[in-house]
Amino acid sequence: MPVPLGDRDQAVRWFTEERQVLLSALELAGGHGFDRHAAHLAWAVTTFLNQRGYWEDWTSSLRAALSAAVRLADDRLEAYAHGVLGFAGISLDRPDDARRHLELAYERYRRTGDLAGQARVELNLGWISDRAGQPGPALAHAREALRLHRLAGHVTGQAFALNAVGWSHAQLGDHHAAIESCEQALALFTSVDNVLGQAITWTSLGHTHLQLDAFDAAVGCYEHAVRLRREIGHRRLEADALVSLGEAHLAAGDVASARRVWRQARDIHASLEAADTDGIDAKLATLR
């Protein structure tokens, strides 16, 4: 019997309580010939597992979904599974694994004529380039993602691509173009009420203002990013925004505020399944 969930907090509590049951159901479905159910269950839990830091469960459920899609010989399901595994690989700092999955996803999206899917792959390939310190290739991928999303008429996708274009411009030192592109992204995200996109774009704007030594503006942008990431319950992204906010406070000479928000970020990292507090501990140590 369906359980009514009144708001996001109730949904998070339900997923937390039922996580092991859902994962067991996914495993049973995949093991007894209910492959489409297994794939759909994996998609149903992927956001929760990622946002709450259950990364081992996240990747294992995605692999189960991919196996189910392969057995079904369903290109669309395979493309989506490879795409999300690629995203997971980037998130967990496994770029070679991520690229392999993304290339397989792109091939299937192209075969099925899914322009928005191809655009998502381009964005993630750009993310790999950005993390490798290659802003030029990252910008090229972001522009191609924007072109494909426009062809597909996908407004949210266009917004994510515009943010990526802006971020890459910032890495290349073109701050005017970065702010212009990110403000376009923010307007689109606001028009479709996409809170995650708004949070990510406020981070890009904060980074750009920090590069321009506009410390008050940077702090304000990062505070928006923290608030919105906290609102959607994405713990890892909230911690990332707190780290950036601390850097802005420190650049502005506000050591006490930097220490406060870095401690908050550390507490979040310590609560995640794959806790890694070394980077934040090192930042805090510089303030002593």
C-alpha positions as CSV (number, residue, x, y, z in Angstrom):
1,M,0.0,0.0,0.0
2,P,1.5,3.4,-0.9
3,V,2.8,5.5,1.9
4,P,1.9,9.2,1.6
5,L,4.9,11.5,2.0
6,G,4.0,15.1,2.8
7,D,7.3,16.8,2.1
8,R,11.0,16.3,1.4
9,D,12.0,15.6,5.0
10,Q,9.4,12.8,5.3
11,A,10.7,11.4,2.0
12,V,14.3,11.4,3.2
13,R,13.3,9.7,6.5
14,W,11.4,7.1,4.5
15,F,14.3,6.4,2.2
16,T,16.7,6.2,5.2
17,E,14.5,3.7,7.0
18,E,13.8,1.6,3.9
19,R,17.2,1.8,2.2
20,Q,18.2,-1.8,2.9
21,V,14.8,-3.1,2.0
22,L,14.9,-1.2,-1.3
23,L,18.4,-2.5,-2.1
24,S,17.3,-6.1,-1.3
25,A,14.2,-5.7,-3.5
26,L,16.5,-4.4,-6.3
27,E,18.8,-7.5,-5.9
28,L,15.8,-9.9,-5.9
29,A,14.3,-8.3,-8.9
30,G,17.5,-8.6,-10.9
31,G,18.0,-12.2,-9.8
32,H,14.6,-13.4,-10.7
33,G,14.0,-12.1,-14.2
34,F,12.3,-8.8,-13.3
35,D,15.0,-6.7,-15.0
36,R,12.9,-3.7,-15.9
37,H,11.8,-3.5,-12.2
38,A,15.4,-3.7,-11.1
39,A,16.5,-0.9,-13.4
40,H,13.6,1.4,-12.3
41,L,14.3,0.7,-8.6
42,A,17.9,1.7,-9.2
43,W,16.8,5.0,-10.7
44,A,14.4,5.6,-7.9
45,V,17.1,5.4,-5.2
46,T,20.0,6.9,-7.1
47,T,19.5,10.5,-6.0
48,F,19.0,9.6,-2.3
49,L,22.1,7.3,-2.2
50,N,24.3,9.9,-3.9
51,Q,23.1,12.9,-1.9
52,R,23.4,11.1,1.5
53,G,26.8,9.6,0.8
54,Y,26.0,5.9,0.4
55,W,28.4,5.6,-2.5
56,E,29.1,1.9,-2.3
57,D,25.3,1.2,-2.4
58,W,25.0,3.8,-5.2
59,T,27.5,2.3,-7.5
60,S,26.4,-1.3,-6.9
61,S,22.8,-0.4,-7.6
62,L,23.8,1.3,-10.8
63,R,25.8,-1.7,-11.9
64,A,22.8,-3.9,-11.2
65,A,20.7,-1.6,-13.4
66,L,23.2,-1.8,-16.2
67,S,23.2,-5.6,-16.1
68,A,19.4,-5.6,-16.2
69,A,19.4,-3.2,-19.2
70,V,21.9,-5.4,-21.0
71,R,19.8,-8.5,-20.5
72,L,16.8,-6.5,-21.8
73,A,18.8,-5.3,-24.8
74,D,17.3,-1.9,-24.3
75,D,19.6,0.8,-25.7
76,R,17.8,3.6,-23.8
77,L,18.2,1.9,-20.5
78,E,21.8,1.0,-21.2
79,A,22.6,4.6,-22.2
80,Y,21.1,6.0,-19.1
81,A,22.9,3.4,-16.9
82,H,26.2,4.0,-18.5
83,G,25.6,7.8,-18.2
84,V,24.9,7.7,-14.5
85,L,27.8,5.3,-13.9
86,G,30.0,7.9,-15.7
87,F,28.7,10.7,-13.5
88,A,29.4,8.5,-10.4
89,G,32.9,7.8,-11.6
90,I,33.6,11.5,-11.8
91,S,32.0,12.1,-8.4
92,L,34.2,9.4,-6.8
93,D,37.4,10.5,-8.6
94,R,37.6,7.6,-11.1
95,P,38.0,9.5,-14.3
96,D,39.1,6.5,-16.5
97,D,36.2,4.4,-15.5
98,A,33.9,7.5,-15.9
99,R,35.1,8.2,-19.5
100,R,34.6,4.6,-20.5
101,H,31.0,4.6,-19.3
102,L,30.3,8.0,-20.9
103,E,31.7,6.9,-24.3
104,L,29.4,3.9,-24.2
105,A,26.5,6.1,-23.1
106,Y,27.1,8.5,-26.0
107,E,27.2,5.7,-28.6
108,R,23.8,4.5,-27.4
109,Y,22.3,8.0,-27.1
110,R,23.4,8.7,-30.7
111,R,22.0,5.4,-31.9
112,T,18.6,6.3,-30.4
113,G,18.7,9.9,-31.5
114,D,18.5,11.2,-28.0
115,L,20.0,14.8,-28.2
116,A,19.5,15.6,-24.6
117,G,21.3,12.4,-23.6
118,Q,24.2,13.2,-25.8
119,A,24.3,16.7,-24.3
120,R,24.5,15.2,-20.7
121,V,27.4,13.1,-21.8
122,E,29.2,16.2,-23.2
123,L,28.7,18.0,-19.9
124,N,30.2,15.2,-18.0
125,L,33.1,14.9,-20.4
126,G,33.7,18.6,-19.8
127,W,33.7,18.0,-16.1
128,I,36.4,15.4,-16.5
129,S,38.5,17.9,-18.5
130,D,37.9,20.6,-15.9
131,R,39.0,18.4,-13.1
132,A,42.1,17.5,-15.1
133,G,43.0,21.2,-15.4
134,Q,42.0,21.5,-19.0
135,P,39.6,24.4,-19.2
136,G,39.8,24.8,-23.0
137,P,38.5,21.3,-23.8
138,A,36.0,21.7,-20.9
139,L,34.6,24.8,-22.5
140,A,34.3,23.1,-25.9
141,H,32.3,20.2,-24.3
142,A,30.1,22.7,-22.5
143,R,29.4,24.6,-25.7
144,E,28.5,21.4,-27.5
145,A,26.2,20.4,-24.7
146,L,24.5,23.8,-24.9
147,R,24.0,23.4,-28.7
148,L,22.5,19.9,-28.3
149,H,20.2,21.0,-25.4
150,R,19.0,23.9,-27.5
151,L,18.3,21.5,-30.4
152,A,16.4,19.3,-28.0
153,G,14.5,22.2,-26.5
154,H,15.6,21.1,-23.0
155,V,15.5,24.2,-20.8
156,T,17.0,22.7,-17.7
157,G,19.8,21.2,-19.7
158,Q,20.5,24.5,-21.4
159,A,20.8,26.0,-17.9
160,F,23.3,23.4,-16.8
161,A,25.3,23.9,-20.0
162,L,25.3,27.7,-19.5
163,N,26.7,27.3,-16.0
164,A,29.4,25.0,-17.3
165,V,30.3,27.5,-20.0
166,G,30.5,30.2,-17.4
167,W,32.6,28.1,-15.1
168,S,35.1,27.3,-17.9
169,H,35.3,31.0,-18.8
170,A,36.2,31.7,-15.2
171,Q,39.0,29.1,-15.3
172,L,40.3,30.8,-18.5
173,G,40.2,34.2,-16.8
174,D,37.4,35.7,-18.8
175,H,35.3,36.9,-15.8
176,H,32.9,39.1,-17.7
177,A,31.8,36.2,-20.0
178,A,31.7,33.9,-16.9
179,I,29.3,36.1,-15.0
180,E,27.1,36.8,-18.1
181,S,26.7,33.1,-18.8
182,C,26.1,32.1,-15.2
183,E,23.5,34.8,-14.8
184,Q,21.7,33.4,-17.9
185,A,21.9,30.0,-16.3
186,L,20.5,31.3,-13.0
187,A,17.5,32.9,-14.7
188,L,16.7,29.7,-16.5
189,F,17.0,27.6,-13.4
190,T,14.8,30.0,-11.5
191,S,12.2,29.9,-14.3
192,V,11.9,26.1,-13.9
193,D,12.3,26.1,-10.1
194,N,15.4,23.9,-10.2
195,V,17.0,24.4,-6.8
196,L,20.0,22.2,-7.4
197,G,20.9,24.1,-10.5
198,Q,20.5,27.4,-8.7
199,A,22.8,26.2,-6.0
200,I,25.5,25.1,-8.4
201,T,25.3,28.3,-10.3
202,W,25.6,30.5,-7.2
203,T,28.8,28.5,-6.5
204,S,30.2,29.4,-10.0
205,L,29.3,33.1,-9.4
206,G,31.0,33.0,-6.0
207,H,34.1,31.5,-7.5
208,T,34.2,34.2,-10.2
209,H,33.7,37.1,-7.8
210,L,36.4,35.6,-5.6
211,Q,38.8,35.7,-8.5
212,L,38.0,39.3,-9.0
213,D,38.7,40.0,-5.3
214,A,35.1,41.0,-4.8
215,F,35.0,39.4,-1.4
216,D,31.6,40.6,-0.2
217,A,29.9,39.5,-3.4
218,A,31.7,36.1,-3.2
219,V,30.6,35.5,0.3
220,G,27.0,36.4,-0.6
221,C,27.0,34.0,-3.5
222,Y,28.5,31.1,-1.5
223,E,26.0,31.7,1.3
224,H,23.2,31.3,-1.3
225,A,24.8,28.1,-2.5
226,V,25.1,26.7,1.1
227,R,21.5,27.5,1.9
228,L,20.1,25.9,-1.3
229,R,22.3,22.8,-1.0
230,R,21.2,22.4,2.6
231,E,17.5,22.8,1.5
232,I,17.8,19.9,-1.0
233,G,19.6,17.8,1.5
234,H,22.7,17.2,-0.6
235,R,25.3,16.7,2.2
236,R,28.4,16.4,0.1
237,L,27.6,19.4,-2.0
238,E,26.7,21.4,1.1
239,A,30.1,20.6,2.5
240,D,31.8,21.6,-0.7
241,A,30.0,25.0,-0.7
242,L,31.0,25.5,3.0
243,V,34.6,24.9,2.1
244,S,34.4,27.6,-0.7
245,L,32.6,30.0,1.7
246,G,35.4,29.6,4.2
247,E,37.9,30.4,1.5
248,A,36.0,33.6,0.7
249,H,35.8,34.6,4.4
250,L,39.5,34.0,4.7
251,A,40.3,36.0,1.6
252,A,38.2,38.8,3.2
253,G,40.3,38.6,6.4
254,D,37.5,37.0,8.5
255,V,39.4,34.1,10.1
256,A,36.7,33.4,12.7
257,S,34.0,32.9,10.0
258,A,36.3,30.7,7.9
259,R,37.0,28.5,10.9
260,R,33.3,28.2,11.8
261,V,32.1,27.1,8.3
262,W,35.1,24.8,7.8
263,R,34.2,23.1,11.0
264,Q,30.7,22.7,9.7
265,A,32.0,21.2,6.5
266,R,34.3,18.8,8.5
267,D,31.3,17.6,10.6
268,I,29.4,16.8,7.4
269,H,32.3,14.9,5.8
270,A,32.8,12.9,9.0
271,S,29.1,11.9,8.9
272,L,29.3,10.5,5.4
273,E,29.9,6.8,4.6
274,A,33.2,7.3,2.9
275,A,34.5,10.0,5.3
276,D,37.5,12.0,4.2
277,T,38.3,15.0,6.4
278,D,42.1,15.3,5.7
279,G,41.7,18.3,3.3
280,I,39.5,20.3,5.7
281,D,41.7,19.4,8.7
282,A,44.7,20.8,6.7
283,K,42.8,24.0,6.1
284,L,41.8,24.3,9.8
285,A,45.4,23.7,10.8
286,T,46.5,26.8,8.9
287,L,44.3,28.9,11.1
288,R,45.9,28.0,14.4
